[in-house]
């Protein structure tokens, strides 16, 4: 049954419509007939109709001026215009105004009229479906960024008129990537849907909850009277997230970092408010997560720099702004140079030397770490080839590998190609991995490590002592060596008995597991003596030399392998 609202002031034309639809013999029509636009608007506000058949010559409206009131009264209901004039220009204007079709009185058959109404209904439903998809996140059903910004603009305008406060909350789930990697993408998607349900349940009808992408959500709180109300709502969200989520048959704890910006104090428009809430969220992440932070201008400066680094890093390779320095590694027993660690440097034309700790996380987040890694491998192998061509000792070089490179899938192939292209033996290359990147997805890490070892490439665990791993955790991975983090070596220099005991224990246990031990960050004679006394294999640090450009490193090799300072 199709419920049709017929808006027609001519009784004869109205009777003709009824007769034509009866003759059509298709789906039955239930027709409600009104003669004035005002009556039609009133009916649309009271009853549910499937379509409107609208005459353009009414007592209280003439021509296309009748379309807008009908459309505004019931935006979801299709309009088919019925006119006594054959006017192509008017037909086009009617469709542009929002009508689904334009029919001429006396020219339509019952079948044509019925089909036009049915098609109008179908087109309107398709239009609504497409509109919903364009403005909503397909996974959670929440408003997407586009609809969110539109609603934020409207909320700002209302708040400005009412002279109230508006709060924008920006949420990012903590450790979501680890959950995704460990439990799989299906469970990760399920978590996002469950979070969306809880957020909706925590908000008022006047609030807007949106998913902006990935594991990022945002909430608009309009008409806020006091800052304390915003804080209470933030705590309500944290309490809501505190209940464990059932994922892959296990109870999983989930926390979030939240940034908050306020209108009008933190921005006069939607984009500024969102950017500043994002900056505040980043600060919450830096403080360990599971907290909320209000926006402060200094945070925005950090985020702006991060955004600039991401933009400029895209051109760093093609503009030859990247460079490799080599830091010596020395054998403590023999006092000879055994190899180098290749360290990436970025000489920004305006910012100067950008520390790796600042631009490597940006490269990981943007995916640029993969082409940069390819450049590093190619240049390290080319440098080793150049040293061999000059008749210099063929020493090994170690290269840092990020978590994204480890789990991306092409590391083994890229490394093998770089070695083959330059004729370098795989045993001359060593990859260093942090504890966190290894443990993020242990099965994936193990597969890659086995392939690397099969290819003949050495493996080291870097920065040991700073993460959550223990030597027992690392026993299942085929590492060749272990690098003790400088923070532990510093304890030796400071006369820290506990630090010294820890370093002694790490060296002893690593040797039990047949691992070579490299102490990083060695700066004093006392540290060298301590490490030699406890049979540490190799050392690296300012005591033996700062990282040097390739040319200076070549000069070092020409001077021989004996290291007098040991």
N, C-alpha and C positions, 0 to 999 in steps of 0.2 A: 504494500500500500504506500503510495507516494502522496504526502500531504502537501497540497499546493495552495498558496495564497494568490488569488487572482485579484489584481487591482485594476478595475475597469469601470468607468462611469456609464458606459453605454450598455443598456440591458440587452439589446440585440447581439452585440459583440460578445457579451458575457455568455449568453445562451449558446452562441455559435461555438465558443471554446468548449463548453460542457459537452455539446453534441460531438464535436470532433474527437475529443479524448475518449468518449464512450465508443465511438466507431473504431478507434485504434485497436481495441481488443487486446492490448498488451497488459502490463501491470496496471491494476486499478488505481484511480486517482480519487483522493478525498479532497474536494475543493471547498475552500472558504472564500467567499466573494465579498469584497468591500469596494466602495465607489470613490473614496477619497484617500489621499496620501496620509492624512492625519490618522485615519482609521487603521490603515496598514501598519503604520509605526506602532500604534497601540497594540495591535494584534501580535506583532512580532515580539513585543515585550512580554507577552503573556503565554503564547502557545509555541510549540515546536513545529516548525515547518521544514520541508525538504527543499522547497524552491519557491521563488516568487515570479509570477508572470505579470509584468508591469506595462500598463498602457502609458504612453507619454503625453496624452491629452487629458489631464484631470482638472477638476474644478479648483483645487487649491495648489496645483503645481503644473507647470507646462514644460514639455521637452525634457532635456537631460537634468534639469534641476531636481527632478524627482528621484534620480538614482542615488545621490549621496545620502539623503535621509534614510533610505531603505538600507543601504550598505552600512551606515553607521549604527542603525538599530540592530542589525543582525549580520555582522561581518562574515560569518561562516556559511550563510545561506546564499546559494547562487541566484542571480537575477537574469531572467530572459526578458528582453524588451519586445513589446508588441506595438507596432506603429502602423498608421495608415499611410505613411509616406515612404516611397521608394527613394531613399537618399543615401548613397554610398558614404558620403562624408559624415552624415549623422550616424550611420551604422558603425563606422570606425571610431567616432567620438564616444559612442555608447560603450563599446568594448574598452576603450582607454579609460573611461570613467569607472569601470568595474563590472559591467554586464558580461555575462558569459556568451550571450548570443543576441541576435537582432532579427526578428521575424516581421514580415509585412502582412497585414490583415488581408484576408481574401485570397492570399497566394499559397497558404499552407494547407496541407491535407492533415487528416487526423494522425496518420502515421508519422508525418514529418514533425508535427507539433509535439507528439509524445516522445519521439526520438530526440528532438532538440532539448526537451526538459531533462530527459534521462542523461544525455551527454553532458549537459550543464552541471548536473549533480556530480557526475563522475569526474569532470574536469576540476570542479571546485574541491572535491576531496583530494584529488592528486595535487592540486596547488597547495592545499593546506599541509599535506604530507611533506611535500618538498620544502615548504616554508618551515615546517617543524624541524626537518633534518638540517636545514641551513642555519638554524638558531639554537639547536640543542645538541648536546654530546650524545652520540649514538650508544655509548656504553652504559652511562648512568641515567640518561634521560634528563639530566640537569641542563640549565641554560649554558651555552658555550660562551667563549670570550666575546664574540660579536654581540649577542643578546645581552650579555652581562654589562658591557660598556654602554649600550643603549639605555638599559635600566639605571645604570649609575648616573648617566647624564640627567635622566628624568628625576632621579632622587635628589641630585644636587640642586636642580632648579626648584623643586618643592621645598627643600630645606632652606634655600636662600629666601624664599617668600615667607616661610614660617619662622625664620630666624632661630633655627634650632641647630643641633649638632648632628652630623652624620658620621658613622664609623665604618671603615672598610677593613675587614680582617682577611689576611692572606695566609693560607695554610699550606705547608709542604710536609708530607709524611716523612718521618725520620727512617732511615735504613730501608726505604722501599725497594731500592735496587737489589739489596742483599736478599730481601724476601722473594723478589722476582727470580733472582738467580738460583736460590735454594729450592723454592717450592714450584717454580715454573710460572710461565706467563698466564696460564689459565687461572691459577690461584691468585696471582697478582691482580688480574682483572676483577676477580670475585671480591677481593679486598676493597678495591676502588668502589664497587657497587655497594658494598656493605657500609663503607664510610659515608657514601652519599645518602643512604637511607637514614643513618644516625644523624647526619647534619640536618636533613630536612625535619626530622623529628624534634630537633633541638631549637628550631627557629619559629618565629611568628609568621602569620600569613602575610604580613607587610614586608618581611625580610626577603632577600633574594640569595639563594645558594647556587653557586655555579662551579663547574669544573673547567679550569682554564687550560688544561693540558697536562699529560703525564700524571704525576701524583699531586698536582697543585689544585687547590680549591680556594674559593673566595666567598665571603659573605658580606652583604650590604645590610647595615643596621641603620635604617632611617629614623628620624624623629627621636633622637636620644637626648635626654635631659641632662644627664650627668656622666662624667668619665667613669665614676664608680659602676654605673650600669654596664658599660663596655667591659670593664674588668670582670664583673660577675658573669657576663655572657662568655667571655674567653675561658674562665674557669669551668663553666658548664660544659663547654666543648671538650676540654681536657678530661673532665670527669666522664663524659660520654665515651671518649676513646679509650679510657682506662680499662673498661670491660674487655676481656680477651676476645679475639676473633677465632672462630673455628675454621682453620685452613688446612687442607690436606690431612684431616683427621687429627690435627694437633692444635692445642690452644696457643695462639700467637699473640704476644703483646705488641701493640702499635702505639707509637707516640707521634707528635707533630710539633713542628716549629711554626710559630705564628707571629706575623708582623701586623701592626695596626697603624693606620693613618686616619686622621680626623679632618673633616671639613668644618670650618674653612681654614683651620690653622695650618694644615699640611698640604694644601693644594686647592685650587679653585676650579679644577676640571677633572674629568674621569681619568684621563691618562696620567696626570701628575699624581693623583691619589693612589692609583694602582702601582705606579713606579715606586712611590715612597713606602707603601706597605710592603712591597717586595724587598726593598732595601732593609726595612726593619726585620723582615723574616730572615734575611741573610745574617743579620746580627744575632738573632736567636739561635741560628745554626752554629755560629761561631762559639756561642756560649754553651754548646753541648746539646741543644735541642730540648724538646718537651717543656718549653717555656714560651711566653709571649713577650714581645718587645714593642714599645711605641717608637714611632719614627723620630729620629733626630737628624739634623742636617749633615753631621759628620759621617753618618752611615751612608748617606746618598753619595758623598764624595767617593767612598770606597767602591760602591756599586758602579758609579760612572766610570771609574778607572778600569774596573773589570770589563765593562762593556766596550771600552775603547781598546783594551788589550785584545779582546776577542775579534774586534773589527780589524785592527792593524796586523794581528797575527796571520790573517788570511793572505797577506801580501809579503810576509817576512821571508818566505822561501824564494819567491820570484825576484825579490829585491836584494837577495843575498845578504840579509841582515843576521842570519844565524851563523854560528861559528862553534867549533869544537876545541876545547882545551883538554889537556891530558895531565892527570895527576899521578906521580910515580907510586908504585908499590914495591916495597923492599923486603927481601928475605932476612929475617932477624938472625938466623944462624950464620949465614955466609956474608951478610952485609952487601948483597948484590941486588941490583935492579932486576925485578922479575916481570914487570908489566906495568900497565897503566889503566886507570879508569877514565873513560871518555865522558866529559861533562859538557852539556849543551849550554851555550851562551846566546843571548839575544841582545844585539846592540840596536836599540830603538833610536831612530834619528832625532827624536825630541826628548824622550824620557831617559835616554842613556842606557846603561846596562841594567836590564830587567832580570831580577833573580829568578831562577827556575821555579822556586817555590810559588812565585806569583803567576807565571805564564803556563806552566805544565798543567795545573788543574783546569785552566781555561781551555787548553788544547784538548784535554780529555773530555770536557763537557761538550765542546763543539764538534768533536770528531776529528779535528785537525791533527791530533796526535798520531794518526795512522800515516798520512803523508810525511809528517815531520820525522817519524820513526824510520820510514824508508830512506829519507835523506841522510839520517844519522848512520844507518847501516852501510849505505853506499859510500859515504865519505870515510868512515872508519876503515872499511876494507881497502879503499883507494889509498889511504895513508899507509896502511901496513904494506901494500904493494909497492909504494914509493920507497919505503925504508928498505925493503928487500932488494929493490932495484939498485939502491945505493950501496948495497953490501953491508948494511947495518944489521945488528942482531935481530932475529925474528922473535919478538916478545909478544905475549898475549895482551889483548885489550878487553876490558869489561864494559858493558853497556847497560844502562838502566832501562828496564821495561815496565811500563805502567800496567795497571789492571785492565784497562780497556784493550791494550795490545794483546795481553795474555789471553783474554777471553773472546777476542774478535774473530779468530779463526785462521788468519793468514800469516801468522808470525813465522812459522816453520818454513813456509814456501818463500817468504820475502828474504829471510836470513840465508837460506840455501842459495837463492839466486844471487844475492850480493857476494857471497863467498865464491861461488862458481865464476861469476863475471870477472873477478879480480884474481882468481887463482890462489886464494888463501885457504890454508888447511883449517877445517872447522875447529880443531883443538885450540887455535889461536884466539877464538872468540868465546867470551863468557857473558852470559846474561844474568843480570841482578834483578831480583824480585822482592818486593816488600812482603811482610807477613800478611798484611791485610788483603793484598791482591791475591795471594795464594789461597787463603782460607775463604774467600768470598764464594767460590764455587769449587770445592775440592776435587770433585770427580773430573770436571772440565780441566782444572789445572794439571791433574795427574796425567791425563791423556796428552796434553801439550808437552809436558815435561818428558814423557817417554819418547815422543817423536823427536824432541830436540836432542835428547841424549843419543838416540839412534842415529841422528844426523852428525853426531860427534861434537856438539856444542856444549860447553860447560855451563853449569847452573849454580848460582849463589843465592843464598837468602840474605837480603840486605837489611840493615838497621835492626838486627836482632836485639831484643830486650826492651823494645818500645811498644810492642803490640800485645795481642792476647795469646800468641802461640807459645807453646813449650817445645822443648826438643823432642818430647815423645810424639807431639802432633806432627812434627816435621820428619819423623823417621820414615813415614810412608812415601815421602817424595825423594826422587833420586838426585839430591844436591851433591855438588862436589865440595863446596866451601860455605862457610858462614862468616858474615861480617858483623862484628860487634859494634853496636851503635855508639857514637861519640859521647852520648850522655852517660854511659857506663864508664867509659875511659876517663871522663872528667872526674868521676868519683875517685878514681885511683890517684889522680893528681892532687885532689883536695884532702887526701889522707882519710878518706871515708872507708872505715873498716868493712862496713856492709857492702859497699860498692866493690872493694877489692876482692872480697870473698865471692861475690857474684861473678866477677870476671874470671876468677880462678876456676869456679865451678863450671862456667860455660865452656872454657877452654878444655877442661878435662872431659866433660861429657861429649863435646863435639869430637874430640880425638877418639873416644870410645866408639863413636858412630862412623869413624873413618872420614871425618870431614876436616878439610883444611880450615884454619882460623885466621881471619884478617881483622886486625884492630884498626878502626877508623877514627880519625880525629886526634892522632898522636901529636903532641906539641912540645913535650918536655923530655929531658934526659931521664928523669925519675920514671916516667911512664915507659920509656924504652927499656930501662933496666928491669922494671917489674914484669913487663911482657916477655922479655927474653928469659928471665928467671923461671917463668911459668910456662915456657915452651910454646908461646904463641908463634905461629908460622910466619905470618907476614904483617906488615904495618903500612899505614897510609895516613898522611896528615901533614900539617905545615912544618913539622920538625924535619921532614924529608924534602918538602918542596910544595909550593903552591901549584895549582893547575896552570899549565903553560900552553900558549898557542902552539900549533903544529910545528912552526919553524923553530921555535925555541926548544921544543921537545926533540926535534931532529938533532939540534946542537948538543943536547944532553946525551943522546945515544952515541954521538961521535966521540964523546969524551970517555967512553968505556962504561962498563956495568958496575964497577966497584963504587960503593957509596961510603965515602970517608967518614960521614957523620955518625955511622953506627959503631 
